[in-house]
Amino acid sequence: MDKRFGLLGRNISYSFSQGYFTEKFKELGLTGYSYVNFDVQKIEDFQEIINSTKGLVGFNITIPYKEAIFPYLTAIDPEAKEIGAVNVVKVVPNGLKGYNTDVHGFKESLRPHLKPWHTNALILGTGGASKAVAHALKSLQIPYKYVSRTASSGKIGYGDLNAATISKHTVIINCTPLGTFPNVEQKPAIPYQFLTDKHLVFDLIYNPPQTSFMKHAQAQGATAVNGHEMLKLQAEKAWKIWNEN
């Protein structure tokens, strides 16, 4: 019987996952396996896809549906529930079960780059991906603050970022889509001039491999990492979930 997998998102023709899993099926000699993009403009449209896709085993979720998917799930893995965001769904006998493998992907791709002075972090953006990042930082015992367009309780506004704040927070993670292909000139509005060689910046974006955010940080001597390794790690964990009995 054919087995179907996919990626649920909006405007996702650039997707890493489709190429990654198609290659994986080929390497493993899995015939009858396919991975497709479920590109929907609104979350409500995805129900029709679920109903009409024969042999669906599971799917990944990307921007902007990592939180919007919750009402459609019949079960949620405890960690995903705690995080408040789902990026992997498995078809189970009584419906759909949600998981979060972003935490694992981010944590394990950040860990090799951490130095003793990387003691505080800024998370740029407040969507589903940022929740997974926050959860991973908590488990690594790195205190963090969110940066948002508008300041509120527990969130710093971009306009409030100054030399002292940037100096204190030596890990900065971009969880916004700013800079994703084709809008490669865009970048988060942080004061890059205050970055130093003590800073580690991590961009969850992988296309392009070097974003404008990363380039501007590197120009100040900072270490910059993109989201490619994170994606590979979370994809492998998703594959494991889909194949567990």
C-alpha positions, -999 to +999 in steps of 0.1 A: +000+000+000+013+035-009+023+057+020+019+095+019+036+122+039+035+159+035+041+195+048+012+217+058+019+254+054+013+286+034+034+296+004+058+267+009+071+260-026+106+265-012+102+236+013+132+217+025+111+188+037+099+176+003+134+173-011+148+158+021+122+130+024+120+123-013+157+117-012+154+096+019+128+073+004+151+068-026+181+060-004+160+035+017+146+019-015+110+027-003+088+025-034+052+037-031+063+064-005+058+101-014+060+135+003+040+164-010+033+200+000-001+208+014+000+245+006-032+261+020-041+297+024-062+291+055-061+263+081-097+253+075-088+241+040-066+213+053-094+191+065-103+184+028-067+174+022-068+149+051-100+134+039-089+131+003-052+119+007-052+081+006-025+063+027-016+094+047+008+084+075+017+119+089+028+154+080+050+182+091+037+217+099+053+250+092+045+287+093+018+298+101-001+268+114+020+254+143-005+267+168-036+269+146-035+231+142-045+224+178-083+223+174-079+196+148-059+172+169-074+143+188-043+138+209-012+159+218+022+147+230+028+161+265+059+181+255+041+196+225+012+206+248+036+223+272+053+241+244+020+252+228+031+244+192+031+214+170+053+207+139+047+170+134+013+152+131+009+114+130-023+098+117-036+075+146-066+052+147-089+078+162-076+109+144-045+130+145-018+132+172+005+163+174+042+163+184+070+189+185+104+179+171+116+215+167+128+215+203+151+186+197+163+200+163+170+234+177+186+223+210+210+198+193+220+222+165+227+250+190+245+230+216+278+225+197+282+263+193+276+273+229+305+289+248+307+297+286+298+333+279+266+324+261+244+329+292+214+350+281+193+349+249+170+370+229+142+353+209+132+374+179+095+367+172+067+352+192+051+325+169+051+287+171+088+283+164+098+307+191+079+286+217+100+256+208+131+277+210+121+290+244+115+254+256+149+243+244+167+273+260+149+265+293+162+230+292+197+243+285+193+267+315+198+298+293+175+326+305+158+344+275+136+373+266+112+377+237+116+406+213+084+417+196+071+446+174+053+459+205+067+458+240+044+441+266+048+421+297+079+399+293+085+411+258+110+438+247+101+460+217+126+462+189+128+499+195+140+493+230+170+473+221+202+492+231+239+485+236+234+472+272+207+448+262+226+435+232+258+432+253+240+411+280+222+388+256+250+370+237+227+345+220+202+359+195+177+336+177+157+348+147+123+330+147+107+354+123+104+347+085+122+379+077+149+372+051+134+340+037+138+336-001+128+355-022+128+385+002+164+380+010+172+416+018+149+417+048+162+412+083+150+418+119+154+454+130+180+450+158+210+473+164+237+452+147+264+477+155+264+464+191+271+428+182+306+415+190+327+383+185+312+371+218+277+368+201+261+337+186+233+344+163+210+316+151+186+320+122+159+294+119+158+302+081+177+279+058+169+294+024+191+313+016+219+295+035+233+329+046+206+354+054+209+391+057+206+387+095+236+364+095+257+386+072+252+417+093+260+398+125+291+382+109+303+417+098+305+425+135+325+393+143+296+373+156+292+335+150+262+329+128+244+296+123+214+288+099+185+264+104+196+237+081+210+213+107+180+219+129+157+209+101+176+177+094+175+168+131+138+175+135+130+157+102+148+125+115+129+126+147+096+131+128+105+100+107+110+080+138+076+091+152+058+082+120+074+047+120+068+038+156+039+014+162 
